[in-house]
Amino acid sequence: METEDSMGSAEADVTDLPEDFDGLRALLLGRREAMPKRLKQIAAFALEHPEDMAFGTVAGIAEHAGVQPSTLVRFAKSLGYDGFSHLQQIFRDRLRERFPDYRERLRGLRDAEGHHVHAASLLEGFTHAAAISLERMQASVRPEELSRAIETLAKADTVYLLGARRVFPVIAYCAYAFGKLGVRAILIDHVGQLGPEQLAIASKRDAVLAISFTPYAPVTADLAAAAAQRDVPVVAITDSAFSPLVTNADVWLEVAEADFGAFRSLSASFALAMALAVGTAEKRAEG
């Protein structure tokens, strides 16, 4: 059990407070040996799971790090931050830097490959990223969770499909595949900002399939939460236990796509979408 004494007096007077991830990392590594046990435990978790630190709640991060929520707040203040939300913003800023806009990504490829990016190098790089994504997905998606997801979708009168921005092609494929397989599905395309109205008629007899990856599309998370509040079952495909989709999902499947030149693959997402569509149709045929 943690006590104030066991954590020690770690409050710091920091004049040069890091406002970027590299500076924070250097600060944590520099102070690591002097930190009390619990604070050292959080520091290690933060450096190993920066994406989780970016999007988790205080309670969720504390649970995964194996500490009390109050210890997270104390950890942030010991470094000189106003509170945990101030510290968390650094991890969120890191994600924005990690996923630059597409012109910046192209410039990055040119810097790595020379002024002209060779077609063969592009194909090799994206093929390798796709292969890594598929291997990760096979390891992260547990058969029992996949079966639960298929059963949830198979029981539904109508499957509502949620996905925006980068993953919209995946959710659009689901609409095509479900339709071809005889499964009633409605694509929530949010045209004219009408997503809430498109989803408004979903009931407990239906289900939602929602897909979103870091940085998460707010519209997808908000609509999935609205459906869950009405007791509509939600199946989520996302990349972290700290994803905003997880809180409202009856079952969620983890997919962490690899990238090449900051362009992330969708290979594993498409493969999993195909498995869900075909599995749902087969499950219905059994009944």
PyRosetta script that sets phi, psi and omega in degrees:
from pyrosetta import init, pose_from_sequence

init()
pose = pose_from_sequence("METEDSMGSAEADVTDLPEDFDGLRALLLGRREAMPKRLKQIAAFALEHPEDMAFGTVAGIAEHAGVQPSTLVRFAKSLGYDGFSHLQQIFRDRLRERFPDYRERLRGLRDAEGHHVHAASLLEGFTHAAAISLERMQASVRPEELSRAIETLAKADTVYLLGARRVFPVIAYCAYAFGKLGVRAILIDHVGQLGPEQLAIASKRDAVLAISFTPYAPVTADLAAAAAQRDVPVVAITDSAFSPLVTNADVWLEVAEADFGAFRSLSASFALAMALAVGTAEKRAEG")
pose.set_psi(1, 134.1)
pose.set_omega(1, -177.0)
pose.set_phi(2, -80.7)
pose.set_psi(2, 144.8)
pose.set_omega(2, 172.9)
pose.set_phi(3, -132.6)
pose.set_psi(3, 166.6)
pose.set_omega(3, 177.3)
pose.set_phi(4, -61.8)
pose.set_psi(4, -36.9)
pose.set_omega(4, -178.3)
pose.set_phi(5, -67.2)
pose.set_psi(5, -39.1)
pose.set_omega(5, -175.9)
pose.set_phi(6, -67.9)
pose.set_psi(6, -25.1)
pose.set_omega(6, 179.7)
pose.set_phi(7, -88.0)
pose.set_psi(7, -16.2)
pose.set_omega(7, 177.4)
pose.set_phi(8, 77.5)
pose.set_psi(8, 176.0)
pose.set_omega(8, 177.8)
pose.set_phi(9, -93.0)
pose.set_psi(9, 90.8)
pose.set_omega(9, -172.6)
pose.set_phi(10, -102.8)
pose.set_psi(10, 3.1)
pose.set_omega(10, -178.7)
pose.set_phi(11, -59.7)
pose.set_psi(11, 136.3)
pose.set_omega(11, -172.7)
pose.set_phi(12, -120.6)
pose.set_psi(12, 148.9)
pose.set_omega(12, 171.5)
pose.set_phi(13, -104.1)
pose.set_psi(13, 93.9)
pose.set_omega(13, -174.0)
pose.set_phi(14, -103.3)
pose.set_psi(14, 119.8)
pose.set_omega(14, 179.3)
pose.set_phi(15, -88.9)
pose.set_psi(15, -37.7)
pose.set_omega(15, 178.2)
pose.set_phi(16, -106.7)
pose.set_psi(16, 77.5)
pose.set_omega(16, -176.3)
pose.set_phi(17, -75.6)
pose.set_psi(17, 124.5)
pose.set_omega(17, -179.9)
pose.set_phi(18, -63.0)
pose.set_psi(18, 134.2)
pose.set_omega(18, 177.2)
pose.set_phi(19, -117.7)
pose.set_psi(19, 14.8)
pose.set_omega(19, 175.1)
pose.set_phi(20, -139.6)
pose.set_psi(20, 163.0)
pose.set_omega(20, -172.7)
pose.set_phi(21, -66.0)
pose.set_psi(21, -40.5)
pose.set_omega(21, -179.6)
pose.set_phi(22, -62.2)
pose.set_psi(22, -40.7)
pose.set_omega(22, 178.1)
pose.set_phi(23, -67.0)
pose.set_psi(23, -39.5)
pose.set_omega(23, 177.7)
pose.set_phi(24, -64.7)
pose.set_psi(24, -42.4)
pose.set_omega(24, 179.6)
pose.set_phi(25, -60.0)
pose.set_psi(25, -44.6)
pose.set_omega(25, 179.1)
pose.set_phi(26, -62.8)
pose.set_psi(26, -40.3)
pose.set_omega(26, 178.9)
pose.set_phi(27, -62.7)
pose.set_psi(27, -45.6)
pose.set_omega(27, -178.7)
pose.set_phi(28, -65.1)
pose.set_psi(28, -42.1)
pose.set_omega(28, 179.2)
pose.set_phi(29, -66.3)
pose.set_psi(29, -36.5)
pose.set_omega(29, -179.9)
pose.set_phi(30, -69.1)
pose.set_psi(30, -30.4)
pose.set_omega(30, -177.6)
pose.set_phi(31, -99.5)
pose.set_psi(31, -2.7)
pose.set_omega(31, -170.2)
pose.set_phi(32, -52.5)
pose.set_psi(32, -47.9)
pose.set_omega(32, -174.5)
pose.set_phi(33, -68.3)
pose.set_psi(33, -25.9)
pose.set_omega(33, -177.5)
pose.set_phi(34, -90.1)
pose.set_psi(34, -7.6)
pose.set_omega(34, -176.4)
pose.set_phi(35, -75.1)
pose.set_psi(35, 144.6)
pose.set_omega(35, 169.7)
pose.set_phi(36, -60.7)
pose.set_psi(36, 161.1)
pose.set_omega(36, -172.7)
pose.set_phi(37, -53.6)
pose.set_psi(37, -49.1)
pose.set_omega(37, -175.6)
pose.set_phi(38, -67.5)
pose.set_psi(38, -39.5)
pose.set_omega(38, 179.1)
pose.set_phi(39, -68.6)
pose.set_psi(39, -36.6)
pose.set_omega(39, 175.8)
pose.set_phi(40, -63.2)
pose.set_psi(40, -37.2)
pose.set_omega(40, 178.9)
pose.set_phi(41, -63.2)
pose.set_psi(41, -42.0)
pose.set_omega(41, 178.5)
pose.set_phi(42, -68.6)
pose.set_psi(42, -41.6)
pose.set_omega(42, 179.7)
pose.set_phi(43, -58.4)
pose.set_psi(43, -43.5)
pose.set_omega(43, 178.9)
pose.set_phi(44, -63.6)
pose.set_psi(44, -43.2)
pose.set_omega(44, 179.2)
pose.set_phi(45, -62.6)
pose.set_psi(45, -42.8)
pose.set_omega(45, -177.9)
pose.set_phi(46, -62.1)
pose.set_psi(46, -40.7)
pose.set_omega(46, -179.0)
pose.set_phi(47, -75.3)
pose.set_psi(47, -29.2)
pose.set_omega(47, 180.0)
pose.set_phi(48, -84.1)
pose.set_psi(48, -25.2)
pose.set_omega(48, -175.3)
pose.set_phi(49, -132.1)
pose.set_psi(49, 60.8)
pose.set_omega(49, -177.2)
pose.set_phi(50, -64.0)
pose.set_psi(50, -32.7)
pose.set_omega(50, 178.6)
pose.set_phi(51, -66.2)
pose.set_psi(51, -39.1)
pose.set_omega(51, 178.3)
pose.set_phi(52, -65.2)
pose.set_psi(52, -38.9)
pose.set_omega(52, 178.0)
pose.set_phi(53, -64.2)
pose.set_psi(53, -30.2)
pose.set_omega(53, -176.5)
pose.set_phi(54, -70.4)
pose.set_psi(54, -36.6)
pose.set_omega(54, -170.3)
pose.set_phi(55, -118.5)
pose.set_psi(55, -6.7)
pose.set_omega(55, -178.1)
pose.set_phi(56, -76.8)
pose.set_psi(56, 157.7)
pose.set_omega(56, 170.2)
pose.set_phi(57, -81.6)
pose.set_psi(57, 164.6)
pose.set_omega(57, 178.4)
pose.set_phi(58, -57.4)
pose.set_psi(58, -44.7)
pose.set_omega(58, -178.3)
pose.set_phi(59, -65.7)
pose.set_psi(59, -42.0)
pose.set_omega(59, -178.3)
pose.set_phi(60, -67.8)
pose.set_psi(60, -43.7)
pose.set_omega(60, 178.8)
pose.set_phi(61, -64.9)
pose.set_psi(61, -42.2)
pose.set_omega(61, 179.8)
pose.set_phi(62, -60.3)
pose.set_psi(62, -41.1)
pose.set_omega(62, 180.0)
pose.set_phi(63, -62.7)
pose.set_psi(63, -44.7)
pose.set_omega(63, -178.9)
pose.set_phi(64, -72.4)
pose.set_psi(64, -29.1)
pose.set_omega(64, 179.0)
pose.set_phi(65, -83.9)
pose.set_psi(65, -12.5)
pose.set_omega(65, 178.1)
pose.set_phi(66, 79.3)
pose.set_psi(66, 31.5)
pose.set_omega(66, 179.6)
pose.set_phi(67, -131.9)
pose.set_psi(67, 175.9)
pose.set_omega(67, 175.3)
pose.set_phi(68, -82.0)
pose.set_psi(68, 148.4)
pose.set_omega(68, 177.7)
pose.set_phi(69, -54.6)
pose.set_psi(69, -37.7)
pose.set_omega(69, -179.5)
pose.set_phi(70, -63.1)
pose.set_psi(70, -26.9)
pose.set_omega(70, 179.3)
pose.set_phi(71, -68.9)
pose.set_psi(71, -33.4)
pose.set_omega(71, 176.9)
pose.set_phi(72, -63.1)
pose.set_psi(72, -43.3)
pose.set_omega(72, 178.9)
pose.set_phi(73, -64.7)
pose.set_psi(73, -43.0)
pose.set_omega(73, 178.7)
pose.set_phi(74, -63.5)
pose.set_psi(74, -37.6)
pose.set_omega(74, 177.9)
pose.set_phi(75, -59.4)
pose.set_psi(75, -47.6)
pose.set_omega(75, -179.5)
pose.set_phi(76, -62.0)
pose.set_psi(76, -44.0)
pose.set_omega(76, -178.4)
pose.set_phi(77, -69.8)
pose.set_psi(77, -30.2)
pose.set_omega(77, 178.9)
pose.set_phi(78, -65.4)
pose.set_psi(78, -24.5)
pose.set_omega(78, 178.8)
pose.set_phi(79, -87.1)
pose.set_psi(79, -12.6)
pose.set_omega(79, 178.7)
pose.set_phi(80, 110.3)
pose.set_psi(80, 1.6)
pose.set_omega(80, -179.6)
pose.set_phi(81, -83.1)
pose.set_psi(81, 158.1)
pose.set_omega(81, -177.7)
pose.set_phi(82, -66.7)
pose.set_psi(82, -31.1)
pose.set_omega(82, -179.2)
pose.set_phi(83, -177.5)
pose.set_psi(83, -174.1)
pose.set_omega(83, -175.9)
pose.set_phi(84, -67.6)
pose.set_psi(84, -36.1)
pose.set_omega(84, -178.5)
pose.set_phi(85, -63.3)
pose.set_psi(85, -34.1)
pose.set_omega(85, 176.4)
pose.set_phi(86, -63.9)
pose.set_psi(86, -46.0)
pose.set_omega(86, 177.6)
pose.set_phi(87, -65.2)
pose.set_psi(87, -41.8)
pose.set_omega(87, -177.2)
pose.set_phi(88, -61.7)
pose.set_psi(88, -30.5)
pose.set_omega(88, -178.8)
pose.set_phi(89, -61.2)
pose.set_psi(89, -30.4)
pose.set_omega(89, 178.2)
pose.set_phi(90, -64.6)
pose.set_psi(90, -40.3)
pose.set_omega(90, 178.8)
pose.set_phi(91, -68.7)
pose.set_psi(91, -34.9)
pose.set_omega(91, 177.5)
pose.set_phi(92, -70.2)
pose.set_psi(92, -39.0)
pose.set_omega(92, 176.9)
pose.set_phi(93, -62.8)
pose.set_psi(93, -35.5)
pose.set_omega(93, 178.2)
pose.set_phi(94, -60.1)
pose.set_psi(94, -40.3)
pose.set_omega(94, -179.8)
pose.set_phi(95, -65.7)
pose.set_psi(95, -37.4)
pose.set_omega(95, 177.9)
pose.set_phi(96, -64.9)
pose.set_psi(96, -36.7)
pose.set_omega(96, 177.1)
pose.set_phi(97, -70.9)
pose.set_psi(97, -33.3)
pose.set_omega(97, -177.6)
pose.set_phi(98, -70.2)
pose.set_psi(98, -29.9)
pose.set_omega(98, -179.8)
pose.set_phi(99, -116.5)
pose.set_psi(99, 76.4)
pose.set_omega(99, -179.4)
pose.set_phi(100, -70.7)
pose.set_psi(100, 172.5)
pose.set_omega(100, 178.4)
pose.set_phi(101, -71.0)
pose.set_psi(101, 170.2)
pose.set_omega(101, -169.0)
pose.set_phi(102, -67.4)
pose.set_psi(102, -33.1)
pose.set_omega(102, 177.2)
pose.set_phi(103, -65.9)
pose.set_psi(103, -38.7)
pose.set_omega(103, 177.0)
pose.set_phi(104, -66.1)
pose.set_psi(104, -35.9)
pose.set_omega(104, 178.2)
pose.set_phi(105, -64.8)
pose.set_psi(105, -40.8)
pose.set_omega(105, 177.7)
pose.set_phi(106, -64.2)
pose.set_psi(106, -40.5)
pose.set_omega(106, 177.2)
pose.set_phi(107, -62.1)
pose.set_psi(107, -38.4)
pose.set_omega(107, 178.2)
pose.set_phi(108, -62.9)
pose.set_psi(108, -40.0)
pose.set_omega(108, 177.6)
pose.set_phi(109, -64.7)
pose.set_psi(109, -41.4)
pose.set_omega(109, 179.4)
pose.set_phi(110, -63.8)
pose.set_psi(110, -40.0)
pose.set_omega(110, 178.3)
pose.set_phi(111, -62.5)
pose.set_psi(111, -36.4)
pose.set_omega(111, -178.1)
pose.set_phi(112, -78.4)
pose.set_psi(112, -35.9)
pose.set_omega(112, -172.8)
pose.set_phi(113, -102.7)
pose.set_psi(113, -6.8)
pose.set_omega(113, -172.2)
pose.set_phi(114, 104.1)
pose.set_psi(114, 179.0)
pose.set_omega(114, -174.9)
pose.set_phi(115, -59.6)
pose.set_psi(115, -38.6)
pose.set_omega(115, 178.7)
pose.set_phi(116, -109.3)
pose.set_psi(116, 127.9)
pose.set_omega(116, 177.8)
pose.set_phi(117, -86.5)
pose.set_psi(117, 120.7)
pose.set_omega(117, -176.4)
pose.set_phi(118, -75.2)
pose.set_psi(118, 138.1)
pose.set_omega(118, -177.5)
pose.set_phi(119, -58.9)
pose.set_psi(119, -40.3)
pose.set_omega(119, -179.0)
pose.set_phi(120, -63.1)
pose.set_psi(120, -38.0)
pose.set_omega(120, 179.1)
pose.set_phi(121, -66.8)
pose.set_psi(121, -38.8)
pose.set_omega(121, 177.8)
pose.set_phi(122, -62.5)
pose.set_psi(122, -47.8)
pose.set_omega(122, -178.7)
pose.set_phi(123, -62.1)
pose.set_psi(123, -42.9)
pose.set_omega(123, 179.6)
pose.set_phi(124, -63.2)
pose.set_psi(124, -43.2)
pose.set_omega(124, -178.6)
pose.set_phi(125, -64.8)
pose.set_psi(125, -44.7)
pose.set_omega(125, -179.3)
pose.set_phi(126, -72.0)
pose.set_psi(126, -32.8)
pose.set_omega(126, 176.1)
pose.set_phi(127, -64.9)
pose.set_psi(127, -42.5)
pose.set_omega(127, 179.6)
pose.set_phi(128, -64.5)
pose.set_psi(128, -42.6)
pose.set_omega(128, 179.1)
pose.set_phi(129, -63.1)
pose.set_psi(129, -39.3)
pose.set_omega(129, 179.0)
pose.set_phi(130, -64.0)
pose.set_psi(130, -42.2)
pose.set_omega(130, -179.7)
pose.set_phi(131, -63.7)
pose.set_psi(131, -41.9)
pose.set_omega(131, 178.3)
pose.set_phi(132, -63.6)
pose.set_psi(132, -42.1)
pose.set_omega(132, -179.9)
pose.set_phi(133, -59.8)
pose.set_psi(133, -43.8)
pose.set_omega(133, -178.9)
pose.set_phi(134, -66.2)
pose.set_psi(134, -39.6)
pose.set_omega(134, 178.1)
pose.set_phi(135, -64.5)
pose.set_psi(135, -43.0)
pose.set_omega(135, 178.6)
pose.set_phi(136, -61.7)
pose.set_psi(136, -43.3)
pose.set_omega(136, -177.2)
pose.set_phi(137, -64.6)
pose.set_psi(137, -39.4)
pose.set_omega(137, 177.8)
pose.set_phi(138, -61.6)
pose.set_psi(138, -34.0)
pose.set_omega(138, -179.3)
pose.set_phi(139, -80.6)
pose.set_psi(139, -31.6)
pose.set_omega(139, -172.7)
pose.set_phi(140, -89.9)
pose.set_psi(140, -27.2)
pose.set_omega(140, -178.4)
pose.set_phi(141, -88.2)
pose.set_psi(141, 111.2)
pose.set_omega(141, -178.7)
pose.set_phi(142, -81.0)
pose.set_psi(142, 137.6)
pose.set_omega(142, -177.0)
pose.set_phi(143, -55.0)
pose.set_psi(143, -38.5)
pose.set_omega(143, -178.2)
pose.set_phi(144, -67.8)
pose.set_psi(144, -34.4)
pose.set_omega(144, 178.0)
pose.set_phi(145, -72.4)
pose.set_psi(145, -38.2)
pose.set_omega(145, 176.5)
pose.set_phi(146, -62.2)
pose.set_psi(146, -41.6)
pose.set_omega(146, 178.3)
pose.set_phi(147, -63.5)
pose.set_psi(147, -41.2)
pose.set_omega(147, 177.9)
pose.set_phi(148, -63.4)
pose.set_psi(148, -40.7)
pose.set_omega(148, 179.7)
pose.set_phi(149, -63.6)
pose.set_psi(149, -44.6)
pose.set_omega(149, 179.5)
pose.set_phi(150, -63.7)
pose.set_psi(150, -42.6)
pose.set_omega(150, 179.8)
pose.set_phi(151, -63.0)
pose.set_psi(151, -40.9)
pose.set_omega(151, 178.6)
pose.set_phi(152, -61.7)
pose.set_psi(152, -45.4)
pose.set_omega(152, -179.6)
pose.set_phi(153, -69.2)
pose.set_psi(153, -36.7)
pose.set_omega(153, -178.2)
pose.set_phi(154, -67.3)
pose.set_psi(154, -30.9)
pose.set_omega(154, -179.9)
pose.set_phi(155, -75.8)
pose.set_psi(155, -17.9)
pose.set_omega(155, -172.4)
pose.set_phi(156, -74.1)
pose.set_psi(156, 139.7)
pose.set_omega(156, 171.1)
pose.set_phi(157, -65.5)
pose.set_psi(157, -44.9)
pose.set_omega(157, 179.3)
pose.set_phi(158, -136.6)
pose.set_psi(158, 137.8)
pose.set_omega(158, 175.8)
pose.set_phi(159, -102.1)
pose.set_psi(159, 120.9)
pose.set_omega(159, 177.2)
pose.set_phi(160, -94.8)
pose.set_psi(160, 132.5)
pose.set_omega(160, -170.6)
pose.set_phi(161, -110.7)
pose.set_psi(161, 120.8)
pose.set_omega(161, -176.8)
pose.set_phi(162, -118.3)
pose.set_psi(162, 127.0)
pose.set_omega(162, 175.1)
pose.set_phi(163, -175.8)
pose.set_psi(163, 136.7)
pose.set_omega(163, -175.7)
pose.set_phi(164, -132.8)
pose.set_psi(164, 163.9)
pose.set_omega(164, 174.0)
pose.set_phi(165, 56.7)
pose.set_psi(165, -120.4)
pose.set_omega(165, -171.9)
pose.set_phi(166, -62.7)
pose.set_psi(166, -32.4)
pose.set_omega(166, -176.2)
pose.set_phi(167, -94.2)
pose.set_psi(167, 4.1)
pose.set_omega(167, 179.7)
pose.set_phi(168, -58.3)
pose.set_psi(168, -38.4)
pose.set_omega(168, 176.8)
pose.set_phi(169, -58.7)
pose.set_psi(169, -33.7)
pose.set_omega(169, -179.6)
pose.set_phi(170, -69.4)
pose.set_psi(170, -45.7)
pose.set_omega(170, -178.0)
pose.set_phi(171, -71.5)
pose.set_psi(171, -30.8)
pose.set_omega(171, 175.4)
pose.set_phi(172, -67.0)
pose.set_psi(172, -37.6)
pose.set_omega(172, 175.6)
pose.set_phi(173, -62.4)
pose.set_psi(173, -39.4)
pose.set_omega(173, 178.1)
pose.set_phi(174, -58.6)
pose.set_psi(174, -40.9)
pose.set_omega(174, 178.4)
pose.set_phi(175, -61.6)
pose.set_psi(175, -43.0)
pose.set_omega(175, 178.2)
pose.set_phi(176, -64.0)
pose.set_psi(176, -48.3)
pose.set_omega(176, -175.9)
pose.set_phi(177, -66.0)
pose.set_psi(177, -45.6)
pose.set_omega(177, 178.7)
pose.set_phi(178, -60.4)
pose.set_psi(178, -41.2)
pose.set_omega(178, 179.3)
pose.set_phi(179, -62.2)
pose.set_psi(179, -44.7)
pose.set_omega(179, 179.4)
pose.set_phi(180, -64.8)
pose.set_psi(180, -30.4)
pose.set_omega(180, -177.6)
pose.set_phi(181, -90.8)
pose.set_psi(181, 3.3)
pose.set_omega(181, 176.8)
pose.set_phi(182, 80.9)
pose.set_psi(182, 18.5)
pose.set_omega(182, 178.0)
pose.set_phi(183, -100.7)
pose.set_psi(183, 122.1)
pose.set_omega(183, -179.0)
pose.set_phi(184, -67.5)
pose.set_psi(184, 123.5)
pose.set_omega(184, -178.5)
pose.set_phi(185, -143.0)
pose.set_psi(185, 147.5)
pose.set_omega(185, 178.8)
pose.set_phi(186, -124.9)
pose.set_psi(186, 124.2)
pose.set_omega(186, 178.7)
pose.set_phi(187, -84.9)
pose.set_psi(187, 119.6)
pose.set_omega(187, 176.4)
pose.set_phi(188, -85.7)
pose.set_psi(188, 94.0)
pose.set_omega(188, -175.1)
pose.set_phi(189, -88.5)
pose.set_psi(189, -10.9)
pose.set_omega(189, 175.1)
pose.set_phi(190, 61.9)
pose.set_psi(190, 22.9)
pose.set_omega(190, 176.3)
pose.set_phi(191, -62.7)
pose.set_psi(191, 134.5)
pose.set_omega(191, -177.5)
pose.set_phi(192, 66.3)
pose.set_psi(192, 22.2)
pose.set_omega(192, -178.5)
pose.set_phi(193, 60.6)
pose.set_psi(193, 30.4)
pose.set_omega(193, -175.8)
pose.set_phi(194, -98.4)
pose.set_psi(194, 18.2)
pose.set_omega(194, 178.4)
pose.set_phi(195, -54.1)
pose.set_psi(195, -48.6)
pose.set_omega(195, 179.7)
pose.set_phi(196, -58.7)
pose.set_psi(196, -39.5)
pose.set_omega(196, 179.1)
pose.set_phi(197, -70.1)
pose.set_psi(197, -36.8)
pose.set_omega(197, 179.1)
pose.set_phi(198, -64.4)
pose.set_psi(198, -31.7)
pose.set_omega(198, -177.4)
pose.set_phi(199, -94.2)
pose.set_psi(199, -6.8)
pose.set_omega(199, -170.9)
pose.set_phi(200, -62.8)
pose.set_psi(200, -28.1)
pose.set_omega(200, -175.9)
pose.set_phi(201, -88.6)
pose.set_psi(201, -1.2)
pose.set_omega(201, 178.4)
pose.set_phi(202, -65.4)
pose.set_psi(202, 139.6)
pose.set_omega(202, -178.1)
pose.set_phi(203, -127.2)
pose.set_psi(203, -177.4)
pose.set_omega(203, 179.5)
pose.set_phi(204, -61.6)
pose.set_psi(204, -22.5)
pose.set_omega(204, -179.0)
pose.set_phi(205, -81.6)
pose.set_psi(205, -6.2)
pose.set_omega(205, -178.6)
pose.set_phi(206, -104.4)
pose.set_psi(206, -170.3)
pose.set_omega(206, 175.5)
pose.set_phi(207, -153.2)
pose.set_psi(207, 155.9)
pose.set_omega(207, 177.1)
pose.set_phi(208, -114.9)
pose.set_psi(208, 132.8)
pose.set_omega(208, 169.8)
pose.set_phi(209, -109.6)
pose.set_psi(209, 114.0)
pose.set_omega(209, -176.1)
pose.set_phi(210, -118.6)
pose.set_psi(210, 137.1)
pose.set_omega(210, 179.5)
pose.set_phi(211, -128.2)
pose.set_psi(211, 130.4)
pose.set_omega(211, 174.6)
pose.set_phi(212, -161.7)
pose.set_psi(212, 140.2)
pose.set_omega(212, 178.7)
pose.set_phi(213, -126.2)
pose.set_psi(213, 164.3)
pose.set_omega(213, 177.5)
pose.set_phi(214, -57.2)
pose.set_psi(214, 133.7)
pose.set_omega(214, -8.9)
pose.set_phi(215, -78.6)
pose.set_psi(215, 128.2)
pose.set_omega(215, -167.6)
pose.set_phi(216, -66.0)
pose.set_psi(216, 139.1)
pose.set_omega(216, 178.4)
pose.set_phi(217, -74.9)
pose.set_psi(217, 118.3)
pose.set_omega(217, -177.4)
pose.set_phi(218, -57.4)
pose.set_psi(218, -37.4)
pose.set_omega(218, -177.4)
pose.set_phi(219, -63.2)
pose.set_psi(219, -37.6)
pose.set_omega(219, 179.4)
pose.set_phi(220, -66.5)
pose.set_psi(220, -46.6)
pose.set_omega(220, 179.3)
pose.set_phi(221, -62.9)
pose.set_psi(221, -41.9)
pose.set_omega(221, -177.9)
pose.set_phi(222, -66.7)
pose.set_psi(222, -43.2)
pose.set_omega(222, -178.5)
pose.set_phi(223, -69.5)
pose.set_psi(223, -38.1)
pose.set_omega(223, 177.0)
pose.set_phi(224, -63.4)
pose.set_psi(224, -40.3)
pose.set_omega(224, 178.6)
pose.set_phi(225, -65.1)
pose.set_psi(225, -40.6)
pose.set_omega(225, 179.3)
pose.set_phi(226, -63.6)
pose.set_psi(226, -39.1)
pose.set_omega(226, 178.2)
pose.set_phi(227, -66.2)
pose.set_psi(227, -44.0)
pose.set_omega(227, -179.5)
pose.set_phi(228, -62.1)
pose.set_psi(228, -35.8)
pose.set_omega(228, 178.7)
pose.set_phi(229, -63.9)
pose.set_psi(229, -24.3)
pose.set_omega(229, 176.9)
pose.set_phi(230, -96.3)
pose.set_psi(230, 13.9)
pose.set_omega(230, 178.2)
pose.set_phi(231, 66.2)
pose.set_psi(231, 26.2)
pose.set_omega(231, 172.0)
pose.set_phi(232, -82.0)
pose.set_psi(232, 124.2)
pose.set_omega(232, -179.9)
pose.set_phi(233, -60.3)
pose.set_psi(233, 138.4)
pose.set_omega(233, -178.5)
pose.set_phi(234, -121.3)
pose.set_psi(234, 126.2)
pose.set_omega(234, 171.2)
pose.set_phi(235, -107.4)
pose.set_psi(235, 126.8)
pose.set_omega(235, -175.8)
pose.set_phi(236, -119.8)
pose.set_psi(236, 141.6)
pose.set_omega(236, 168.4)
pose.set_phi(237, -115.1)
pose.set_psi(237, 118.4)
pose.set_omega(237, -176.4)
pose.set_phi(238, -153.9)
pose.set_psi(238, -177.1)
pose.set_omega(238, -168.4)
pose.set_phi(239, -113.7)
pose.set_psi(239, 3.2)
pose.set_omega(239, -176.9)
pose.set_phi(240, -160.2)
pose.set_psi(240, 150.7)
pose.set_omega(240, 174.7)
pose.set_phi(241, -65.3)
pose.set_psi(241, -15.9)
pose.set_omega(241, 179.6)
pose.set_phi(242, -97.1)
pose.set_psi(242, 5.4)
pose.set_omega(242, 176.4)
pose.set_phi(243, -60.5)
pose.set_psi(243, 142.5)
pose.set_omega(243, 177.4)
pose.set_phi(244, -63.2)
pose.set_psi(244, -17.6)
pose.set_omega(244, 177.7)
pose.set_phi(245, -72.2)
pose.set_psi(245, -30.4)
pose.set_omega(245, -172.3)
pose.set_phi(246, -62.7)
pose.set_psi(246, -39.5)
pose.set_omega(246, -177.6)
pose.set_phi(247, -55.9)
pose.set_psi(247, -35.6)
pose.set_omega(247, -174.8)
pose.set_phi(248, -104.8)
pose.set_psi(248, 5.4)
pose.set_omega(248, -176.1)
pose.set_phi(249, -91.0)
pose.set_psi(249, 137.5)
pose.set_omega(249, 171.6)
pose.set_phi(250, -73.7)
pose.set_psi(250, -33.2)
pose.set_omega(250, 174.7)
pose.set_phi(251, -150.8)
pose.set_psi(251, 139.4)
pose.set_omega(251, 178.7)
pose.set_phi(252, -133.2)
pose.set_psi(252, 149.0)
pose.set_omega(252, -177.5)
pose.set_phi(253, -120.3)
pose.set_psi(253, 133.3)
pose.set_omega(253, -173.8)
pose.set_phi(254, -94.2)
pose.set_psi(254, 125.7)
pose.set_omega(254, 174.8)
pose.set_phi(255, -133.1)
pose.set_psi(255, 120.8)
pose.set_omega(255, 177.5)
pose.set_phi(256, -117.2)
pose.set_psi(256, 99.6)
pose.set_omega(256, -176.3)
pose.set_phi(257, -73.9)
pose.set_psi(257, 138.2)
pose.set_omega(257, 174.1)
pose.set_phi(258, -79.5)
pose.set_psi(258, 163.5)
pose.set_omega(258, -179.7)
pose.set_phi(259, -128.5)
pose.set_psi(259, 161.4)
pose.set_omega(259, 171.9)
pose.set_phi(260, -132.1)
pose.set_psi(260, 117.4)
pose.set_omega(260, -177.7)
pose.set_phi(261, 60.9)
pose.set_psi(261, 32.5)
pose.set_omega(261, -178.6)
pose.set_phi(262, 72.2)
pose.set_psi(262, 3.0)
pose.set_omega(262, 171.6)
pose.set_phi(263, -92.3)
pose.set_psi(263, 113.8)
pose.set_omega(263, -174.8)
pose.set_phi(264, -85.8)
pose.set_psi(264, 143.7)
pose.set_omega(264, 177.6)
pose.set_phi(265, -70.0)
pose.set_psi(265, 156.5)
pose.set_omega(265, 169.9)
pose.set_phi(266, -119.7)
pose.set_psi(266, 12.3)
pose.set_omega(266, -174.1)
pose.set_phi(267, -60.3)
pose.set_psi(267, -48.4)
pose.set_omega(267, -178.4)
pose.set_phi(268, -67.4)
pose.set_psi(268, -36.6)
pose.set_omega(268, 179.5)
pose.set_phi(269, -63.4)
pose.set_psi(269, -43.4)
pose.set_omega(269, 178.2)
pose.set_phi(270, -65.7)
pose.set_psi(270, -40.9)
pose.set_omega(270, -179.9)
pose.set_phi(271, -62.4)
pose.set_psi(271, -43.2)
pose.set_omega(271, 179.7)
pose.set_phi(272, -68.3)
pose.set_psi(272, -38.6)
pose.set_omega(272, 177.6)
pose.set_phi(273, -60.9)
pose.set_psi(273, -41.6)
pose.set_omega(273, 178.0)
pose.set_phi(274, -63.4)
pose.set_psi(274, -42.1)
pose.set_omega(274, 179.7)
pose.set_phi(275, -63.6)
pose.set_psi(275, -40.5)
pose.set_omega(275, 179.3)
pose.set_phi(276, -66.2)
pose.set_psi(276, -44.2)
pose.set_omega(276, -178.3)
pose.set_phi(277, -63.3)
pose.set_psi(277, -50.4)
pose.set_omega(277, -178.4)
pose.set_phi(278, -67.5)
pose.set_psi(278, -40.8)
pose.set_omega(278, 178.9)
pose.set_phi(279, -62.5)
pose.set_psi(279, -38.8)
pose.set_omega(279, 178.7)
pose.set_phi(280, -64.4)
pose.set_psi(280, -44.7)
pose.set_omega(280, 179.8)
pose.set_phi(281, -63.1)
pose.set_psi(281, -41.7)
pose.set_omega(281, 179.5)
pose.set_phi(282, -66.2)
pose.set_psi(282, -40.1)
pose.set_omega(282, 179.4)
pose.set_phi(283, -63.1)
pose.set_psi(283, -40.0)
pose.set_omega(283, 178.0)
pose.set_phi(284, -65.7)
pose.set_psi(284, -38.0)
pose.set_omega(284, -179.6)
pose.set_phi(285, -65.3)
pose.set_psi(285, -31.1)
pose.set_omega(285, 178.5)
pose.set_phi(286, -65.5)
pose.set_psi(286, -34.6)
pose.set_omega(286, -177.4)
pose.set_phi(287, -77.4)
pose.dump_pdb("model.pdb")
